[in-house]
């Protein structure tokens, strides 16, 4: 493939952990990385802005790594910033390459042309999703079950509004695994866990769950954890243990009631 965006010494768009894992859990982290390809400079943003949630899901990569380790599961992490191209938004949609995020202008995205849009899609979006599809197809061919777990984080405050939830469990048309996971987490009375909060999941706002969970008929759930709770390794490990227990209980419930 001819590269016009990523230099030969820059990381690939996807990092894969345990591709041959037998665990039915299959983890993805669409906003794991904050890298900007050198060809795009800083997109006109300061280092402080590139460290904010507008650029990536803070803590999500560490959480996904630890959760995958506990579950001995395959995990795929997208390594570039969502400001380059959002790998959890439909291509061509308003959220794919944003000119403004959380009231912050993104100068490098304001006048993007078709050529630049195409190379971001070709070198960041498609390699990540092609690898997901390839691994899921291989698992299906080998008659290995797959449950899609999409890992994200959210800000404690959004546009001036505080968010009281510790975590959110998201789903759209098929809530089997999500509702069972929600019930398991709500078994801890100290946790405030939202159902389709702080976000709602849908075809226009999300890509991975509709594309892999719903279209392929896989049990699935999108998990959001408040980023201040997973900003360090201790928080990531604690939440990984908590989520692993909840997912295992939810999977057992779903399989037992299939």
C-alpha positions in Angstrom: 0.0 0.0 0.0 1.3 3.4 -0.9 1.6 5.6 2.2 0.9 9.3 1.8 0.0 10.0 5.5 2.0 7.7 7.8 5.8 7.6 7.4 7.5 4.2 7.4 8.8 4.7 10.9 5.4 5.7 12.4 3.2 3.1 14.2 0.6 1.1 12.4 -3.0 2.2 13.0 -3.9 -0.8 15.0 -2.2 -2.7 17.8 -3.4 -6.3 18.3 -3.0 -8.3 21.6 -3.5 -12.0 21.8 -4.9 -12.5 18.2 -5.1 -16.3 18.8 -6.8 -16.1 22.2 -9.6 -18.7 22.8 -11.6 -16.5 25.1 -15.0 -15.6 23.7 -14.5 -12.0 24.7 -13.2 -9.8 21.8 -12.2 -6.3 22.9 -11.8 -3.2 20.8 -10.7 0.3 21.8 -11.5 2.8 19.1 -10.0 5.8 20.8 -7.0 4.3 22.5 -4.3 6.6 21.0 -3.6 10.3 20.8 -0.9 10.2 18.1 -1.1 12.7 15.2 0.8 11.6 12.0 3.8 13.9 11.4 2.4 14.9 8.0 -0.5 16.6 9.8 1.7 18.5 12.4 -0.4 19.2 15.4 -3.6 20.0 13.5 -3.1 23.5 14.8 -3.6 22.5 18.5 -1.5 23.0 21.6 0.0 20.0 23.5 -2.5 20.7 26.2 -5.4 20.3 23.9 -3.9 17.2 22.3 -3.9 15.7 25.8 -7.6 16.3 26.4 -10.5 14.0 25.8 -11.2 15.7 22.5 -8.1 13.8 21.2 -8.6 10.4 22.8 -10.3 8.4 25.5 -8.1 9.0 28.5 -7.4 5.8 30.4 -9.3 3.5 27.9 -6.2 1.9 26.4 -4.8 0.9 29.8 -8.2 -0.4 30.9 -8.6 -2.4 27.7 -5.1 -3.9 28.1 -5.7 -5.0 31.7 -9.2 -6.2 31.0 -7.9 -8.3 28.1 -5.1 -9.7 30.3 -7.5 -10.8 33.0 -9.9 -12.4 30.5 -7.0 -13.8 28.4 -8.8 -12.2 25.4 -7.9 -10.7 22.0 -7.9 -6.9 22.0 -7.4 -4.4 19.2 -6.4 -0.8 20.0 -6.6 2.1 17.5 -3.4 4.1 17.9 -4.1 7.5 16.3 -6.2 10.4 17.6 -9.9 10.6 16.9 -9.1 14.1 15.6 -7.3 12.5 12.6 -10.4 10.4 11.9 -12.8 8.9 14.3 -12.8 5.2 14.0 -16.2 4.9 15.8 -18.1 7.2 13.5 -19.6 6.3 10.0 -17.4 7.5 7.2 -18.6 10.8 5.7 -20.7 11.6 8.7 -20.5 14.8 10.7 -18.5 13.1 13.4 -15.9 11.5 11.2 -13.4 14.3 10.9 -14.5 17.2 13.1 -13.7 20.9 12.7 -14.9 21.7 16.2 -14.8 19.4 19.3 -16.3 20.4 22.6 -16.2 24.1 21.5 -12.6 23.8 20.5 -11.8 24.6 16.8 -9.6 22.1 15.1 -7.7 24.2 12.5 -6.2 21.3 10.7 -9.6 19.9 10.0 -11.4 23.1 9.0 -10.7 23.0 5.2 -9.8 19.4 4.7 -10.1 18.4 1.0 -11.2 15.1 -0.5 -7.6 13.9 -1.0 -6.7 14.4 2.7 -9.9 12.8 3.8 -9.3 9.8 1.6 -5.8 9.2 2.9 -6.9 9.4 6.5 -9.6 6.9 5.8 -7.2 4.6 3.8 -4.3 4.6 6.3 -6.0 4.9 9.7 -9.7 3.9 9.6 -9.6 1.0 7.1 -6.5 -0.8 8.5 -8.1 -0.8 12.0 -11.5 -2.1 10.8 -10.0 -4.5 8.3 -8.1 -6.2 11.1 -11.2 -6.4 13.2 -13.1 -8.0 10.3 -10.3 -10.4 9.5 -10.0 -11.7 13.1 -13.7 -12.0 13.6 -14.0 -13.9 10.3 -11.2 -16.3 11.4 -12.9 -16.9 14.7 -16.1 -17.7 13.0 -14.4 -20.1 10.5 -12.9 -21.8 13.5 -16.3 -22.0 15.2 -15.1 -19.9 18.1 -17.7 -17.7 19.8 -17.1 -14.0 19.9 -18.6 -11.4 22.2 -17.8 -7.8 21.2 -16.7 -5.6 24.1 -16.1 -1.9 23.1 -14.1 0.0 25.7 -14.3 3.8 26.0 -14.0 6.6 28.6 -15.9 9.8 29.2 -15.2 13.1 30.9 -16.4 14.0 34.5 -17.7 17.3 33.1 -19.0 18.0 29.6 -19.8 21.5 28.4 -20.1 22.7 32.0 -22.4 19.8 33.1 -21.1 17.4 35.8 -21.7 13.7 35.2 -22.6 11.7 38.2 -22.1 8.2 36.7 -19.1 6.1 37.4 -19.7 4.1 34.2 -22.2 3.7 31.4 -23.4 0.6 29.6 -24.5 1.3 26.0 -26.5 -0.7 23.5 -28.9 -0.1 20.6 -31.2 -2.8 19.2 -29.8 -5.8 21.1 -29.4 -5.3 24.8 -28.8 -8.9 26.0 -25.2 -8.7 27.1 -25.4 -5.1 28.0 -28.4 -5.4 30.3 -26.8 -8.5 32.0 -23.6 -6.5 32.5 -25.5 -3.6 33.8 -27.3 -5.8 36.4 -23.9 -7.2 37.5 -22.4 -3.8 38.0 -25.4 -2.5 39.8 -25.0 -5.2 42.3 -22.5 -2.8 43.9 -24.6 -0.3 45.7 -21.8 2.3 45.7 -21.6 2.5 41.9 -23.8 4.8 39.8 -24.0 3.0 36.4 -25.9 4.6 33.5 -28.0 2.7 31.0 -27.3 4.4 27.7 -25.9 7.2 29.7 -23.9 9.5 29.4 -24.3 8.6 25.7 -26.9 6.9 23.6 -25.7 4.5 21.0 -27.1 4.6 17.4 -26.4 4.1 13.7 -25.5 7.8 13.1 -23.3 8.2 16.2 -21.5 4.9 16.3 -19.8 2.5 13.9 -18.4 -0.5 15.7 -21.4 -1.9 17.6 -23.8 -1.6 14.6 -21.2 -3.0 12.2 -19.9 -5.9 14.2 -22.3 -6.5 17.0 -25.6 -6.0 15.3 -24.9 -6.9 11.7 -22.9 -10.0 12.6 -25.3 -11.1 15.4 -22.7 -11.1 18.1 -23.5 -10.5 21.7 -22.0 -7.1 22.4 -21.8 -4.2 24.8 -20.1 -0.8 24.8 -18.6 0.2 28.1 -17.9 3.7 29.2 -15.9 4.5 32.3 -15.4 8.0 33.7 -11.9 9.0 32.9 -10.8 10.3 36.3 -11.4 6.8 37.7 -9.0 5.2 35.2 -6.5 7.9 34.7 -3.7 5.9 36.5 -2.7 2.3 36.6 -4.3 1.6 39.9 -7.7 2.8 38.7 -7.3 0.9 35.5 -6.5 -2.4 37.3 -9.3 -1.9 39.8 -11.9 -1.3 37.0 -10.5 -4.1 34.9 -11.1 -6.6 37.7 -14.6 -5.2 38.3 -15.5 -5.3 34.6 -14.1 -8.8 34.1 -16.2 -10.1 36.9 -19.3 -8.4 35.5 -18.7 -9.5 32.0 -18.1 -13.1 33.0 -21.3 -13.1 35.0 -23.2 -11.5 32.1 -21.8 -14.0 29.6 -22.8 -16.9 31.7 -26.3 -15.5 32.1 -26.7 -14.9 28.3 -25.3 -18.4 27.4 -27.4 -20.0 30.0 -30.6 -18.3 28.7 -29.8 -18.8 25.0 
